[in-house]
Amino acid sequence: IAAAVNMKASVKALAAAAVLLRPTYGATQLIRTTWGVPEFDDPDDWEQWMVEQKADGYSGFEAPTWVPCGVSTFSNFGLDHSCNETRAQMFRQALSTSGLEFFAQVHTAGYPISSGSVEDHVTSLRSLIRTAKLLGASFANIHGGCDFWDLDQKAKFMAASAEVEAEEGLECAHETHRMRALAFPRDTHVLLSDKSLSFKLTADLSHWVVALERVFDFPADKAWWPQLLDLVA
């Protein structure tokens, strides 16, 4: 679940305000975002930054795979991207020294999204999961698929994603992110209700609020919103 947390009264702390709360085995892990964190952009700063985050109580952090790999943001890298081995080694060393977990943010078919083919997104997912493993990831948060797909295409992608997760051995979750397969509450409701599918969510419901322009407190929302929240939970 994504949340905004005002942790300290300082500009630096405000940059750290967005976190992921990951319930696991009866405990909660605090996972730091790296969006808007300039210290994370320089490999020479990684180790010190990670050690500081560990000291502040974080269990891990999330970052797009392209950042540690040295690929330019929004580079339209297509289905996969290269990864500079020197940077990958520095990244793994910093992880080892700090004791933090790396939650890899995986964007299938890149950003901007380069393909509308389900098969391309599955191919991209497998390749980027392998890159995440190269970087030492313990978890992958997937921005996957396309919002314009029909339900059959979305179900096909979710089923194939579960196969990739099992075969590659890296735990995954799919974010309810704009532009992606779970961009809309209704489709997500249908997919979560499909007993043939099994997948985990990164429930950033703020994307639904922004895309549908309400917090689902309309009288008409009472007929479906509570049931969807039960499925999400």
C-alpha atoms as an extended CHARMM CRD file, in Angstrom:
* protein
*
       233  EXT
         1         1  ILE       CA              0.0000000000        0.0000000000        0.0000000000  PROA      1               0.0000000000
         2         2  ALA       CA              1.4580000000        3.3330000000       -0.9810000000  PROA      2               0.0000000000
         3         3  ALA       CA              1.1040000000        6.1560000000        1.5200000000  PROA      3               0.0000000000
         4         4  ALA       CA              2.3640000000        9.6460000000        2.2140000000  PROA      4               0.0000000000
         5         5  VAL       CA              4.0550000000        9.9460000000        5.6080000000  PROA      5               0.0000000000
         6         6  ASN       CA              5.4050000000       13.2160000000        7.0040000000  PROA      6               0.0000000000
         7         7  MET       CA              8.2630000000       11.7200000000        8.9900000000  PROA      7               0.0000000000
         8         8  LYS       CA             10.4880000000       14.7130000000        9.8380000000  PROA      8               0.0000000000
         9         9  ALA       CA             10.2490000000       18.4870000000        9.5320000000  PROA      9               0.0000000000
        10        10  SER       CA             12.9730000000       18.9010000000        6.9340000000  PROA      10              0.0000000000
        11        11  VAL       CA             13.2510000000       19.1300000000        3.1810000000  PROA      11              0.0000000000
        12        12  LYS       CA             15.3110000000       15.9500000000        3.0780000000  PROA      12              0.0000000000
        13        13  ALA       CA             12.6950000000       14.0640000000        5.0590000000  PROA      13              0.0000000000
        14        14  LEU       CA              9.9000000000       15.3150000000        2.8160000000  PROA      14              0.0000000000
        15        15  ALA       CA             11.6710000000       13.6810000000       -0.1210000000  PROA      15              0.0000000000
        16        16  ALA       CA             11.4430000000       10.4470000000        1.8610000000  PROA      16              0.0000000000
        17        17  ALA       CA              7.7510000000       10.8410000000        2.6080000000  PROA      17              0.0000000000
        18        18  ALA       CA              6.4100000000        8.3290000000        0.0770000000  PROA      18              0.0000000000
        19        19  VAL       CA              6.8540000000        4.7870000000        1.3280000000  PROA      19              0.0000000000
        20        20  LEU       CA              5.5520000000        1.3190000000        0.6990000000  PROA      20              0.0000000000
        21        21  LEU       CA              4.1520000000       -0.5560000000        3.6490000000  PROA      21              0.0000000000
        22        22  ARG       CA              4.6240000000       -4.2530000000        3.0110000000  PROA      22              0.0000000000
        23        23  PRO       CA              2.8010000000       -6.6270000000        5.3850000000  PROA      23              0.0000000000
        24        24  THR       CA              4.8020000000       -9.8350000000        5.6270000000  PROA      24              0.0000000000
        25        25  TYR       CA              4.6770000000      -12.7590000000        8.0130000000  PROA      25              0.0000000000
        26        26  GLY       CA              2.7840000000      -10.8000000000       10.6570000000  PROA      26              0.0000000000
        27        27  ALA       CA              5.1140000000       -7.7910000000       10.5220000000  PROA      27              0.0000000000
        28        28  THR       CA              5.2800000000       -4.6480000000        8.3950000000  PROA      28              0.0000000000
        29        29  GLN       CA              8.2840000000       -3.6300000000        6.3470000000  PROA      29              0.0000000000
        30        30  LEU       CA              8.9220000000        0.0290000000        5.6070000000  PROA      30              0.0000000000
        31        31  ILE       CA             10.1510000000        0.2960000000        2.0090000000  PROA      31              0.0000000000
        32        32  ARG       CA             11.6300000000        3.6250000000        0.8870000000  PROA      32              0.0000000000
        33        33  THR       CA             10.8870000000        5.1460000000       -2.4960000000  PROA      33              0.0000000000
        34        34  THR       CA             13.7010000000        6.7180000000       -4.5110000000  PROA      34              0.0000000000
        35        35  TRP       CA             11.5920000000        9.0630000000       -6.6210000000  PROA      35              0.0000000000
        36        36  GLY       CA             12.9660000000       12.5880000000       -6.2460000000  PROA      36              0.0000000000
        37        37  VAL       CA             16.0450000000       11.4840000000       -4.2950000000  PROA      37              0.0000000000
        38        38  PRO       CA             19.1020000000       13.0430000000       -6.0000000000  PROA      38              0.0000000000
        39        39  GLU       CA             21.5760000000       11.1170000000       -3.8110000000  PROA      39              0.0000000000
        40        40  PHE       CA             20.3840000000        7.9120000000       -5.4060000000  PROA      40              0.0000000000
        41        41  ASP       CA             21.3870000000        8.9950000000       -8.9050000000  PROA      41              0.0000000000
        42        42  ASP       CA             25.1490000000        8.8370000000       -8.2690000000  PROA      42              0.0000000000
        43        43  PRO       CA             26.6570000000        5.3430000000       -7.7770000000  PROA      43              0.0000000000
        44        44  ASP       CA             29.3560000000        6.8360000000       -5.5420000000  PROA      44              0.0000000000
        45        45  ASP       CA             26.6070000000        7.8490000000       -3.0940000000  PROA      45              0.0000000000
        46        46  TRP       CA             24.6980000000        4.5570000000       -3.0620000000  PROA      46              0.0000000000
        47        47  GLU       CA             26.4270000000        2.8580000000       -0.1560000000  PROA      47              0.0000000000
        48        48  GLN       CA             26.2700000000        5.8200000000        2.2170000000  PROA      48              0.0000000000
        49        49  TRP       CA             22.6560000000        6.5360000000        1.2590000000  PROA      49              0.0000000000
        50        50  MET       CA             21.6090000000        2.9230000000        1.8160000000  PROA      50              0.0000000000
        51        51  VAL       CA             23.3720000000        2.7330000000        5.1810000000  PROA      51              0.0000000000
        52        52  GLU       CA             21.5340000000        5.9060000000        6.2360000000  PROA      52              0.0000000000
        53        53  GLN       CA             18.1760000000        4.4740000000        5.1940000000  PROA      53              0.0000000000
        54        54  LYS       CA             18.8360000000        1.3180000000        7.1850000000  PROA      54              0.0000000000
        55        55  ALA       CA             19.6890000000        3.4220000000       10.2320000000  PROA      55              0.0000000000
        56        56  ASP       CA             16.4230000000        5.3390000000        9.7760000000  PROA      56              0.0000000000
        57        57  GLY       CA             14.4530000000        2.1030000000       10.0820000000  PROA      57              0.0000000000
        58        58  TYR       CA             13.7800000000        1.1400000000        6.4840000000  PROA      58              0.0000000000
        59        59  SER       CA             13.8790000000       -2.5220000000        5.4920000000  PROA      59              0.0000000000
        60        60  GLY       CA             14.4710000000       -1.7640000000        1.8280000000  PROA      60              0.0000000000
        61        61  PHE       CA             13.8140000000        0.6170000000       -1.0320000000  PROA      61              0.0000000000
        62        62  GLU       CA             12.1570000000        0.6340000000       -4.4300000000  PROA      62              0.0000000000
        63        63  ALA       CA             13.7100000000        1.9170000000       -7.6450000000  PROA      63              0.0000000000
        64        64  PRO       CA             13.1740000000        1.3390000000      -11.3730000000  PROA      64              0.0000000000
        65        65  THR       CA             15.6470000000       -1.1400000000      -12.8210000000  PROA      65              0.0000000000
        66        66  TRP       CA             16.8920000000        1.4370000000      -15.2970000000  PROA      66              0.0000000000
        67        67  VAL       CA             18.3420000000        3.6780000000      -12.5800000000  PROA      67              0.0000000000
        68        68  PRO       CA             21.0440000000        1.3840000000      -11.1230000000  PROA      68              0.0000000000
        69        69  CYS       CA             21.6810000000        0.0480000000      -14.6180000000  PROA      69              0.0000000000
        70        70  GLY       CA             22.5760000000        3.5290000000      -15.8660000000  PROA      70              0.0000000000
        71        71  VAL       CA             19.8390000000        3.8260000000      -18.4880000000  PROA      71              0.0000000000
        72        72  SER       CA             18.4230000000        7.3170000000      -18.9940000000  PROA      72              0.0000000000
        73        73  THR       CA             14.9820000000        7.9290000000      -17.5060000000  PROA      73              0.0000000000
        74        74  PHE       CA             12.2010000000        7.8060000000      -20.0970000000  PROA      74              0.0000000000
        75        75  SER       CA             14.6620000000        6.5170000000      -22.6590000000  PROA      75              0.0000000000
        76        76  ASN       CA             11.9820000000        4.4960000000      -24.4790000000  PROA      76              0.0000000000
        77        77  PHE       CA             14.1630000000        1.4080000000      -24.1100000000  PROA      77              0.0000000000
        78        78  GLY       CA             11.6300000000       -0.9490000000      -25.6860000000  PROA      78              0.0000000000
        79        79  LEU       CA             11.1580000000       -4.4340000000      -24.2760000000  PROA      79              0.0000000000
        80        80  ASP       CA             14.3180000000       -4.4970000000      -22.1730000000  PROA      80              0.0000000000
        81        81  HSD       CA             17.4140000000       -2.4840000000      -21.3990000000  PROA      81              0.0000000000
        82        82  SER       CA             21.1090000000       -3.0580000000      -20.9000000000  PROA      82              0.0000000000
        83        83  CYS       CA             22.7710000000       -2.9750000000      -17.4930000000  PROA      83              0.0000000000
        84        84  ASN       CA             26.2620000000       -1.6370000000      -16.9170000000  PROA      84              0.0000000000
        85        85  GLU       CA             28.1210000000       -4.4150000000      -15.0720000000  PROA      85              0.0000000000
        86        86  THR       CA             30.3240000000       -2.0320000000      -13.0800000000  PROA      86              0.0000000000
        87        87  ARG       CA             27.2480000000       -0.2220000000      -11.7920000000  PROA      87              0.0000000000
        88        88  ALA       CA             25.5240000000       -3.5380000000      -11.0720000000  PROA      88              0.0000000000
        89        89  GLN       CA             28.4870000000       -4.6860000000       -8.9800000000  PROA      89              0.0000000000
        90        90  MET       CA             28.5740000000       -1.3910000000       -7.0520000000  PROA      90              0.0000000000
        91        91  PHE       CA             24.8380000000       -1.6680000000       -6.4570000000  PROA      91              0.0000000000
        92        92  ARG       CA             25.0300000000       -5.2340000000       -5.1480000000  PROA      92              0.0000000000
        93        93  GLN       CA             27.9480000000       -4.2890000000       -2.8880000000  PROA      93              0.0000000000
        94        94  ALA       CA             26.0030000000       -1.3640000000       -1.4400000000  PROA      94              0.0000000000
        95        95  LEU       CA             23.0350000000       -3.6580000000       -0.8010000000  PROA      95              0.0000000000
        96        96  SER       CA             25.2650000000       -6.1670000000        0.9610000000  PROA      96              0.0000000000
        97        97  THR       CA             26.9530000000       -3.5230000000        3.1120000000  PROA      97              0.0000000000
        98        98  SER       CA             23.6960000000       -1.8410000000        4.1240000000  PROA      98              0.0000000000
        99        99  GLY       CA             21.5780000000       -4.9350000000        4.6250000000  PROA      99              0.0000000000
       100       100  LEU       CA             18.6780000000       -3.3460000000        2.7440000000  PROA      100             0.0000000000
       101       101  GLU       CA             16.3690000000       -5.2050000000        0.3780000000  PROA      101             0.0000000000
       102       102  PHE       CA             15.9430000000       -3.9750000000       -3.1860000000  PROA      102             0.0000000000
       103       103  PHE       CA             12.4070000000       -3.8380000000       -4.5340000000  PROA      103             0.0000000000
       104       104  ALA       CA             12.8100000000       -3.5560000000       -8.2960000000  PROA      104             0.0000000000
       105       105  GLN       CA             10.2700000000       -1.4780000000      -10.1480000000  PROA      105             0.0000000000
       106       106  VAL       CA              9.7060000000       -3.2140000000      -13.4800000000  PROA      106             0.0000000000
       107       107  HSD       CA              8.0600000000       -1.3890000000      -16.4030000000  PROA      107             0.0000000000
       108       108  THR       CA              7.0120000000       -3.8650000000      -19.1020000000  PROA      108             0.0000000000
       109       109  ALA       CA              7.6780000000       -2.6110000000      -22.6330000000  PROA      109             0.0000000000
       110       110  GLY       CA              9.3750000000        0.4460000000      -21.1680000000  PROA      110             0.0000000000
       111       111  TYR       CA              8.1840000000        3.9920000000      -20.7440000000  PROA      111             0.0000000000
       112       112  PRO       CA              6.7520000000        5.3950000000      -22.9040000000  PROA      112             0.0000000000
       113       113  ILE       CA              5.1230000000        2.0040000000      -23.4970000000  PROA      113             0.0000000000
       114       114  SER       CA              6.6110000000        0.6810000000      -26.7240000000  PROA      114             0.0000000000
       115       115  SER       CA              4.1910000000       -2.1350000000      -27.6020000000  PROA      115             0.0000000000
       116       116  GLY       CA              0.5600000000       -3.1240000000      -27.1800000000  PROA      116             0.0000000000
       117       117  SER       CA              1.1960000000       -6.8290000000      -27.7030000000  PROA      117             0.0000000000
       118       118  VAL       CA              0.5360000000       -9.1350000000      -24.7470000000  PROA      118             0.0000000000
       119       119  GLU       CA              3.3420000000      -11.3810000000      -25.9300000000  PROA      119             0.0000000000
       120       120  ASP       CA              5.7820000000       -8.4670000000      -26.0220000000  PROA      120             0.0000000000
       121       121  HSD       CA              4.8830000000       -7.4920000000      -22.4680000000  PROA      121             0.0000000000
       122       122  VAL       CA              5.4280000000      -11.0400000000      -21.2380000000  PROA      122             0.0000000000
       123       123  THR       CA              8.7970000000      -11.1790000000      -23.0300000000  PROA      123             0.0000000000
       124       124  SER       CA              9.7090000000       -7.8090000000      -21.5500000000  PROA      124             0.0000000000
       125       125  LEU       CA              8.6650000000       -8.9160000000      -18.0650000000  PROA      125             0.0000000000
       126       126  ARG       CA             10.8600000000      -11.9960000000      -18.1550000000  PROA      126             0.0000000000
       127       127  SER       CA             13.8790000000      -10.0300000000      -19.3590000000  PROA      127             0.0000000000
       128       128  LEU       CA             13.4460000000       -7.2500000000      -16.7980000000  PROA      128             0.0000000000
       129       129  ILE       CA             12.8840000000       -9.7400000000      -13.9760000000  PROA      129             0.0000000000
       130       130  ARG       CA             16.2390000000      -11.2740000000      -14.8790000000  PROA      130             0.0000000000
       131       131  THR       CA             17.8080000000       -7.8160000000      -14.7870000000  PROA      131             0.0000000000
       132       132  ALA       CA             16.2360000000       -7.2450000000      -11.3740000000  PROA      132             0.0000000000
       133       133  LYS       CA             17.7560000000      -10.5120000000      -10.1470000000  PROA      133             0.0000000000
       134       134  LEU       CA             21.1540000000       -9.4470000000      -11.5250000000  PROA      134             0.0000000000
       135       135  LEU       CA             20.8630000000       -6.3360000000       -9.3610000000  PROA      135             0.0000000000
       136       136  GLY       CA             20.0670000000       -8.3920000000       -6.2690000000  PROA      136             0.0000000000
       137       137  ALA       CA             16.3310000000       -7.7040000000       -6.0440000000  PROA      137             0.0000000000
       138       138  SER       CA             14.2510000000       -9.5990000000       -3.5110000000  PROA      138             0.0000000000
       139       139  PHE       CA             10.9280000000       -8.3880000000       -4.9280000000  PROA      139             0.0000000000
       140       140  ALA       CA              9.5620000000       -6.9530000000       -8.1730000000  PROA      140             0.0000000000
       141       141  ASN       CA              6.8370000000       -4.3270000000       -8.3130000000  PROA      141             0.0000000000
       142       142  ILE       CA              5.4080000000       -4.5860000000      -11.8190000000  PROA      142             0.0000000000
       143       143  HSD       CA              4.0030000000       -1.7270000000      -13.8520000000  PROA      143             0.0000000000
       144       144  GLY       CA              2.6250000000       -4.1410000000      -16.4040000000  PROA      144             0.0000000000
       145       145  GLY       CA              0.4540000000       -4.3320000000      -19.4770000000  PROA      145             0.0000000000
       146       146  CYS       CA             -1.7560000000       -1.6880000000      -21.0630000000  PROA      146             0.0000000000
       147       147  ASP       CA             -4.8920000000        0.0870000000      -19.9110000000  PROA      147             0.0000000000
       148       148  PHE       CA             -6.5720000000       -0.2760000000      -23.3140000000  PROA      148             0.0000000000
       149       149  TRP       CA             -6.4400000000       -4.0750000000      -23.3500000000  PROA      149             0.0000000000
       150       150  ASP       CA             -9.7090000000       -5.9370000000      -23.0720000000  PROA      150             0.0000000000
       151       151  LEU       CA            -10.2990000000       -8.2590000000      -20.1280000000  PROA      151             0.0000000000
       152       152  ASP       CA             -9.2000000000      -11.3500000000      -22.0270000000  PROA      152             0.0000000000
       153       153  GLN       CA             -5.8550000000       -9.7410000000      -22.8510000000  PROA      153             0.0000000000
       154       154  LYS       CA             -5.3990000000       -8.5890000000      -19.2690000000  PROA      154             0.0000000000
       155       155  ALA       CA             -6.2150000000      -12.0440000000      -17.9150000000  PROA      155             0.0000000000
       156       156  LYS       CA             -3.7760000000      -13.6100000000      -20.3780000000  PROA      156             0.0000000000
       157       157  PHE       CA             -1.0290000000      -11.2620000000      -19.2100000000  PROA      157             0.0000000000
       158       158  MET       CA             -1.7150000000      -11.8820000000      -15.5200000000  PROA      158             0.0000000000
       159       159  ALA       CA             -1.6710000000      -15.6560000000      -16.0340000000  PROA      159             0.0000000000
       160       160  ALA       CA              1.5880000000      -15.4750000000      -17.9940000000  PROA      160             0.0000000000
       161       161  SER       CA              3.0830000000      -13.1890000000      -15.3400000000  PROA      161             0.0000000000
       162       162  ALA       CA              2.3990000000      -15.8040000000      -12.6720000000  PROA      162             0.0000000000
       163       163  GLU       CA              4.2780000000      -18.3440000000      -14.7770000000  PROA      163             0.0000000000
       164       164  VAL       CA              7.2450000000      -15.9750000000      -15.1600000000  PROA      164             0.0000000000
       165       165  GLU       CA              7.2610000000      -15.3400000000      -11.4090000000  PROA      165             0.0000000000
       166       166  ALA       CA              7.3070000000      -19.0550000000      -10.6360000000  PROA      166             0.0000000000
       167       167  GLU       CA              9.9500000000      -19.8850000000      -13.2360000000  PROA      167             0.0000000000
       168       168  GLU       CA             12.2720000000      -16.9940000000      -12.3550000000  PROA      168             0.0000000000
       169       169  GLY       CA             11.8680000000      -17.4000000000       -8.5970000000  PROA      169             0.0000000000
       170       170  LEU       CA             11.3740000000      -13.7120000000       -7.7600000000  PROA      170             0.0000000000
       171       171  GLU       CA              8.3190000000      -12.6060000000       -5.7960000000  PROA      171             0.0000000000
       172       172  CYS       CA              6.1900000000      -10.1240000000       -7.7510000000  PROA      172             0.0000000000
       173       173  ALA       CA              3.2210000000       -7.8260000000       -7.3070000000  PROA      173             0.0000000000
       174       174  HSD       CA              1.2790000000       -5.8040000000       -9.8650000000  PROA      174             0.0000000000
       175       175  GLU       CA              0.6860000000       -2.1190000000       -9.1870000000  PROA      175             0.0000000000
       176       176  THR       CA             -2.6820000000       -0.4580000000       -9.7200000000  PROA      176             0.0000000000
       177       177  HSD       CA             -0.9880000000        2.1540000000      -11.8850000000  PROA      177             0.0000000000
       178       178  ARG       CA             -2.3770000000        4.4710000000      -14.5180000000  PROA      178             0.0000000000
       179       179  MET       CA             -1.7170000000        3.4110000000      -18.1300000000  PROA      179             0.0000000000
       180       180  ARG       CA             -1.3010000000       -0.2020000000      -17.0690000000  PROA      180             0.0000000000
       181       181  ALA       CA             -3.4520000000       -3.3540000000      -16.9360000000  PROA      181             0.0000000000
       182       182  LEU       CA             -4.8380000000       -2.5620000000      -13.4690000000  PROA      182             0.0000000000
       183       183  ALA       CA             -5.5290000000        1.1010000000      -14.1850000000  PROA      183             0.0000000000
       184       184  PHE       CA             -9.2760000000        0.7560000000      -13.6400000000  PROA      184             0.0000000000
       185       185  PRO       CA            -11.1850000000       -0.5170000000      -10.5990000000  PROA      185             0.0000000000
       186       186  ARG       CA            -13.7750000000       -2.4370000000      -12.5900000000  PROA      186             0.0000000000
       187       187  ASP       CA            -11.2510000000       -4.4940000000      -14.5450000000  PROA      187             0.0000000000
       188       188  THR       CA             -9.2370000000       -5.1270000000      -11.4060000000  PROA      188             0.0000000000
       189       189  HSD       CA            -12.4110000000       -6.3470000000       -9.6610000000  PROA      189             0.0000000000
       190       190  VAL       CA            -13.0710000000       -8.8170000000      -12.4740000000  PROA      190             0.0000000000
       191       191  LEU       CA             -9.4880000000      -10.0960000000      -12.5240000000  PROA      191             0.0000000000
       192       192  LEU       CA             -9.3220000000      -10.5010000000       -8.7390000000  PROA      192             0.0000000000
       193       193  SER       CA            -12.6130000000      -12.4130000000       -8.8470000000  PROA      193             0.0000000000
       194       194  ASP       CA            -11.3040000000      -14.8330000000      -11.4930000000  PROA      194             0.0000000000
       195       195  LYS       CA            -10.5150000000      -18.0430000000       -9.6010000000  PROA      195             0.0000000000
       196       196  SER       CA             -8.2000000000      -19.1830000000      -12.4020000000  PROA      196             0.0000000000
       197       197  LEU       CA             -5.8410000000      -16.2770000000      -11.6990000000  PROA      197             0.0000000000
       198       198  SER       CA             -3.5210000000      -15.7640000000       -8.7540000000  PROA      198             0.0000000000
       199       199  PHE       CA             -1.5320000000      -12.5490000000       -8.3790000000  PROA      199             0.0000000000
       200       200  LYS       CA             -0.4930000000      -10.0530000000       -5.7210000000  PROA      200             0.0000000000
       201       201  LEU       CA             -1.1890000000       -6.3350000000       -5.7590000000  PROA      201             0.0000000000
       202       202  THR       CA              0.7650000000       -3.2290000000       -4.9840000000  PROA      202             0.0000000000
       203       203  ALA       CA             -2.3830000000       -1.3110000000       -4.1070000000  PROA      203             0.0000000000
       204       204  ASP       CA             -1.5460000000        2.2860000000       -4.9400000000  PROA      204             0.0000000000
       205       205  LEU       CA             -5.1880000000        3.3100000000       -5.0150000000  PROA      205             0.0000000000
       206       206  SER       CA             -4.2320000000        6.9530000000       -5.5230000000  PROA      206             0.0000000000
       207       207  HSD       CA             -3.9930000000        6.1760000000       -9.2430000000  PROA      207             0.0000000000
       208       208  TRP       CA             -7.6560000000        5.2050000000       -9.3120000000  PROA      208             0.0000000000
       209       209  VAL       CA             -8.5600000000        8.3570000000       -7.3880000000  PROA      209             0.0000000000
       210       210  VAL       CA             -6.6820000000       10.5180000000       -9.8950000000  PROA      210             0.0000000000
       211       211  ALA       CA             -7.9390000000        8.7110000000      -13.0040000000  PROA      211             0.0000000000
       212       212  LEU       CA            -11.5870000000        8.5400000000      -11.9230000000  PROA      212             0.0000000000
       213       213  GLU       CA            -11.5530000000       11.9130000000      -10.1500000000  PROA      213             0.0000000000
       214       214  ARG       CA            -13.1330000000       10.9330000000       -6.8360000000  PROA      214             0.0000000000
       215       215  VAL       CA            -12.4250000000        9.0700000000       -3.6080000000  PROA      215             0.0000000000
       216       216  PHE       CA            -15.3120000000        6.6630000000       -4.2760000000  PROA      216             0.0000000000
       217       217  ASP       CA            -17.6770000000        8.2500000000       -1.8020000000  PROA      217             0.0000000000
       218       218  PHE       CA            -20.5210000000        8.8480000000       -4.2670000000  PROA      218             0.0000000000
       219       219  PRO       CA            -23.8160000000        7.1720000000       -3.3280000000  PROA      219             0.0000000000
       220       220  ALA       CA            -23.5150000000        4.9640000000       -6.4190000000  PROA      220             0.0000000000
       221       221  ASP       CA            -20.0860000000        3.7400000000       -5.2880000000  PROA      221             0.0000000000
       222       222  LYS       CA            -21.5930000000        1.9660000000       -2.2850000000  PROA      222             0.0000000000
       223       223  ALA       CA            -22.7920000000       -0.8050000000       -4.6040000000  PROA      223             0.0000000000
       224       224  TRP       CA            -19.2830000000       -1.9050000000       -5.5890000000  PROA      224             0.0000000000
       225       225  TRP       CA            -16.4430000000       -0.0790000000       -3.8000000000  PROA      225             0.0000000000
       226       226  PRO       CA            -16.5970000000       -1.9550000000       -0.4440000000  PROA      226             0.0000000000
       227       227  GLN       CA            -16.6070000000       -5.2950000000       -2.2530000000  PROA      227             0.0000000000
       228       228  LEU       CA            -13.5840000000       -4.2960000000       -4.3270000000  PROA      228             0.0000000000
       229       229  LEU       CA            -11.7020000000       -3.2050000000       -1.2030000000  PROA      229             0.0000000000
       230       230  ASP       CA            -12.3780000000       -6.6230000000        0.3150000000  PROA      230             0.0000000000
       231       231  LEU       CA            -10.8750000000       -8.2690000000       -2.7860000000  PROA      231             0.0000000000
       232       232  VAL       CA             -7.8740000000       -5.9320000000       -2.7180000000  PROA      232             0.0000000000
       233       233  ALA       CA             -7.2830000000       -6.7470000000        0.9550000000  PROA      233             0.0000000000
